[in-house]
């Protein structure tokens, strides 16, 4: 035998549901706060780690020689190997322009001749098959390892 709920139980239950719904939607003028029957739960905390790429940095350039004849030799080696970045750093702009105008083969048989000092400068010379190439190095700038210490490029011969 199946029992059907009596009207006496259904009506009060229906009224209770309507009262709770009314309280939750705020349709009555009464306090609409519904007490919580479940304890508050804390949402799981997630930490997102974003891998950051460090900003690209330009490495510090190599220190330049601080002895005039070594400074000149390093610049000469850069010319022979075609290292424009080093040449741009070591030669003053006017000297670099003059070096680029030299009509001589950097890979030819060049021989170091001498470095002589005079009036705050050193003149360092290399002899090649077609003539001589001389760098005038500002002694004080070279001694401090500064950029552009080669102030002048002098060519003689071919």
Secondary structure, 3 states (H helix, E strand, C coil): CCCCCCHHHHHHHHHHHHHHHHHHHCCCCCCCCCCCCCCCCCCCCCCCCCCCCCCCCCCCCCCCCCCHHHHHHHHHHHHHHCCHHHHHHHECHHHHHHHHCCCCCCCCCCEEEEEEEECCEEEEEEEECCEEEEEEEEHHHHHCCCCCCEEEEEEEEC
